[in-house]
Amino acid sequence: MRHEDVHDDELIARLHEAAEGHEPDRSRILARLERGMAAQSRPDHRATRPPVFGWVRVVGATAAVASVLAIGGYAVASAVKSDSPAEQTVSVSPTPTPAPTPSPDATSRTPVKPAAPSRVRAPAPRTAPRGKHLPTAPATGSPSAPPVLPTASGTQDGPLWSDGSIDPGSNDFWAQSDITLKTTKQLTALTVQLKVKQTGGVTSSGAWRSLPEQDFTQTVTEQNGFLVYTWVLKEGRTVAVGNWVFAGQYNHARGGRDAKDDSYSAAGTAGNQQLAVKGDFAARKP
């Protein structure tokens, strides 16, 4: 080690000690400033300069003392700068915002658990009807035997009139049988039945009625070689005066289908009068 290095180390150590041990006598400096200000404020004191210069001297003295202290500190810091560790930057997290204090009412309530989202499957799009009417979903209900309706003499019974026809929208693979009922009195009970002969490949593809769907119980069954559609008016519901249509839709074997063996029947109540009608789907001459 060189002599110069030893000398520099001793000098740096002494400067460290001097910087750490140096403590300015602030009380003494302030006391001198107060004595100077008191002398300026005494009545018998004659100022050779305007009062403002006295304040200038006080401020100047204060600035001079501060300058001396600052220069001394800068000199010591400069001397030991080479041995000081590198300055490090510390990032400080922002002060977190305190959470609001809950009110007594809020703490007394039981937290409500959010409902889990439910998956709802969208209904499948309905296909366009092959006929001119919009079909409902395939008929549902008990597979038990269809009811037996009272014997009817023809297509009309008092205020109830009926007619059967094959919808003109029918084709070589599909058909729709329409039953039209006309009543001039309100009905408090009504059962309508359609029988389609099994002529080959006959299977139900849907059914509908022009009256409200929720007013009827609808079933489709197979019995004795027939596809039987049945609509029964629910208890407490009524059928208003007017013309109403009941339709059964079905697929069949390719080619023109003969509906000569198909039939329909209906039975209802108007007041105290029991009504019954029946018919077929034979083509009518104009």
C-alpha positions in Angstrom: 0.0 0.0 0.0 1.3 3.4 -0.9 1.9 6.1 1.6 -0.4 8.4 -0.3 -3.3 5.9 0.1 -2.7 5.7 3.8 -2.7 9.4 4.1 -6.0 9.6 2.1 -7.7 7.0 4.3 -6.7 8.9 7.4 -8.0 12.1 6.0 -11.3 10.6 5.0 -11.7 9.0 8.4 -11.1 12.4 10.1 -13.5 14.2 7.8 -16.2 11.5 8.7 -15.5 12.1 12.4 -15.7 15.9 12.0 -18.9 15.7 10.0 -20.6 13.4 12.5 -19.4 15.4 15.5 -20.2 18.8 14.1 -23.4 20.1 15.6 -24.1 23.8 15.1 -25.1 25.6 18.3 -28.5 26.7 17.2 -29.5 28.0 20.6 -26.5 30.4 20.6 -27.3 31.6 17.1 -30.9 32.2 17.9 -30.0 34.1 21.1 -27.8 36.4 19.2 -30.5 37.1 16.6 -33.0 37.8 19.4 -30.6 40.3 21.2 -30.1 42.1 17.9 -33.8 42.3 17.3 -34.4 43.6 20.8 -31.8 46.3 20.5 -33.5 47.5 17.3 -36.9 47.7 19.1 -35.7 49.7 22.2 -37.0 53.3 22.3 -33.6 54.9 23.0 -32.0 53.2 20.1 -31.2 55.4 17.3 -31.1 53.8 14.0 -28.6 55.2 11.6 -30.4 53.5 8.8 -34.1 52.9 8.1 -35.7 50.0 10.0 -35.8 47.9 6.9 -32.0 47.7 6.9 -32.0 46.1 10.3 -34.2 43.3 9.1 -31.9 43.0 6.1 -28.9 42.5 8.4 -30.8 39.9 10.4 -31.9 38.0 7.3 -28.4 38.3 5.8 -26.8 36.9 8.9 -29.2 34.0 9.0 -28.5 33.3 5.3 -24.7 33.5 5.9 -24.9 31.0 8.8 -27.0 28.7 6.6 -24.6 29.0 3.8 -21.6 28.2 6.0 -23.4 25.1 7.3 -24.4 24.0 3.8 -20.9 24.5 2.4 -19.3 22.6 5.2 -21.7 19.7 4.8 -21.1 19.8 1.0 -17.4 19.7 1.5 -17.5 16.7 3.8 -20.0 14.9 1.5 -17.7 15.6 -1.5 -14.7 14.2 0.4 -16.3 10.9 1.3 -18.3 10.6 -1.9 -15.9 8.0 -3.3 -16.5 5.6 -0.3 -20.3 6.1 -0.1 -22.5 3.2 -1.5 -24.5 3.9 -4.6 -27.8 5.6 -4.0 -30.7 3.3 -4.3 -34.3 4.1 -5.3 -37.1 2.6 -3.3 -40.6 2.5 -4.7 -43.3 3.0 -2.1 -46.7 1.6 -2.6 -49.5 4.2 -2.4 -51.3 4.5 0.9 -54.4 2.2 0.6 -57.7 3.9 0.8 -59.5 2.9 4.0 -62.6 0.9 3.5 -65.8 2.7 4.6 -67.1 1.8 8.0 -70.3 -0.2 7.6 -73.4 1.2 9.2 -75.2 -0.8 11.9 -78.0 -1.6 9.6 -75.7 -3.1 7.0 -73.9 -5.3 9.5 -77.2 -6.7 10.8 -78.3 -7.9 7.4 -77.4 -11.4 6.2 -75.4 -11.4 3.0 -77.4 -12.6 0.0 -75.6 -15.3 -2.0 -75.7 -14.5 -5.7 -77.7 -17.0 -7.7 -75.7 -19.3 -9.9 -76.4 -18.6 -13.6 -78.7 -21.2 -15.0 -78.3 -22.6 -18.4 -81.4 -22.4 -20.5 -81.5 -24.3 -23.7 -83.1 -22.4 -26.5 -86.0 -24.1 -28.1 -85.4 -25.7 -31.4 -86.7 -23.7 -34.4 -90.0 -24.8 -35.6 -90.2 -25.9 -39.3 -92.6 -24.3 -41.6 -95.9 -26.3 -42.0 -96.4 -28.1 -45.2 -100.1 -27.0 -45.2 -101.4 -23.5 -44.9 -101.7 -23.7 -41.1 -99.0 -23.5 -38.4 -98.8 -26.9 -36.6 -98.2 -27.2 -32.9 -95.7 -29.6 -31.3 -96.5 -33.3 -31.7 -99.6 -34.3 -29.7 -99.0 -35.5 -26.1 -101.0 -37.3 -23.5 -101.8 -40.6 -22.1 -101.4 -43.6 -24.5 -104.7 -45.1 -23.1 -107.5 -45.9 -25.4 -109.4 -42.9 -26.8 -112.9 -42.2 -25.4 -116.0 -43.5 -27.1 -118.3 -40.7 -28.3 -122.1 -40.8 -28.4 -123.6 -42.0 -31.6 -124.3 -39.2 -34.1 -126.7 -39.1 -37.0 -124.9 -36.7 -39.3 -122.9 -33.6 -39.7 -125.3 -31.3 -37.9 -127.1 -31.5 -34.5 -129.0 -28.4 -33.5 -126.6 -25.4 -33.0 -123.5 -27.6 -33.9 -122.5 -28.1 -37.5 -119.4 -29.9 -38.9 -117.4 -30.7 -42.0 -114.3 -32.7 -42.9 -111.7 -32.0 -45.6 -108.1 -32.7 -46.7 -106.0 -29.6 -46.6 -104.9 -28.4 -50.1 -101.3 -28.1 -48.9 -101.1 -31.9 -48.6 -98.6 -33.7 -51.0 -97.3 -37.2 -52.0 -95.6 -37.8 -48.6 -97.6 -35.7 -46.1 -101.2 -34.7 -45.4 -103.4 -32.7 -43.1 -107.0 -33.6 -42.2 -109.2 -30.6 -41.2 -112.3 -30.8 -39.1 -114.4 -27.6 -39.1 -117.0 -27.0 -36.4 -119.5 -24.2 -36.3 -121.6 -23.5 -33.2 -124.2 -20.9 -32.7 -124.3 -21.4 -28.9 -121.5 -21.4 -26.3 -120.3 -24.9 -25.5 -119.3 -25.9 -22.0 -118.0 -29.3 -23.0 -116.5 -30.6 -26.2 -114.6 -33.7 -27.4 -113.3 -33.9 -31.0 -111.9 -37.1 -32.5 -110.1 -37.7 -35.9 -109.4 -41.3 -37.2 -106.9 -41.7 -40.0 -106.7 -45.2 -41.6 -103.3 -46.9 -41.7 -102.8 -47.1 -45.5 -99.0 -47.5 -45.3 -96.4 -45.4 -43.5 -99.0 -43.3 -41.6 -97.3 -41.6 -38.6 -98.3 -38.5 -36.7 -96.3 -35.3 -37.5 -98.3 -32.9 -35.3 -101.7 -31.5 -34.6 -103.3 -28.1 -33.8 -106.6 -26.3 -33.3 -107.7 -22.7 -33.8 -109.0 -22.5 -30.1 -106.4 -21.8 -27.3 -104.0 -24.7 -26.8 -104.1 -24.4 -23.0 -107.9 -25.0 -23.1 -107.6 -28.6 -24.4 -105.9 -31.9 -23.6 -104.6 -33.5 -26.8 -103.6 -37.1 -27.4 -102.6 -39.3 -30.3 -102.9 -43.1 -30.2 -103.1 -46.1 -32.6 -106.1 -48.4 -32.3 -107.5 -51.1 -34.6 -105.5 -49.9 -37.6 -106.3 -46.2 -37.2 -104.2 -43.2 -36.0 -106.6 -41.5 -33.6 -106.3 -37.8 -32.6 -108.4 -36.6 -29.7 -109.0 -33.1 -28.3 -110.9 -32.8 -24.9 -112.0 -29.4 -23.6 -110.7 -28.9 -20.0 -113.2 -28.6 -17.1 -114.2 -24.9 -16.5 -113.3 -23.8 -20.1 -115.8 -22.9 -22.8 -116.0 -22.7 -26.6 -117.4 -19.4 -27.8 -119.8 -19.0 -30.7 -118.0 -19.2 -34.1 -116.2 -21.4 -36.6 -113.3 -23.5 -35.2 -110.8 -25.8 -36.9 -109.1 -29.0 -35.5 -106.4 -30.5 -37.7 -104.3 -33.7 -37.6 -101.0 -33.9 -39.6 -99.3 -37.1 -40.6 -96.7 -38.6 -43.0 -97.7 -41.5 -45.3 -96.2 -43.7 -48.0 -95.3 -42.1 -51.2 -98.0 -41.4 -53.7 -101.6 -40.1 -53.6 -103.4 -41.3 -50.4 -107.1 -42.2 -50.4 -108.9 -40.8 -47.3 -112.2 -42.6 -48.0 -111.9 -44.7 -44.8 -110.9 -41.7 -42.6 -113.6 -40.2 -40.3 -114.3 -37.7 -37.5 -116.8 -37.2 -34.7 -117.5 -34.6 -32.1 -119.7 -34.4 -29.0 -120.5 -31.3 -26.9 -122.8 -29.6 -24.5 -124.7 -26.3 -25.0 -126.7 -25.4 -21.9 -128.6 -28.6 -21.0 -128.5 -29.9 -24.6 -126.2 -32.8 -25.6 -124.9 -32.5 -29.1 -123.1 -35.0 -31.4 -121.9 -34.9 -35.0 -119.9 -37.1 -37.4 -118.6 -37.2 -40.9 -115.9 -38.3 -43.3 -113.3 -36.7 -45.7 -114.8 -37.7 -49.0 -114.5 -35.1 -51.7 -117.7 -33.0 -52.1 -119.0 -32.1 -55.5 -119.6 -28.4 -56.0 
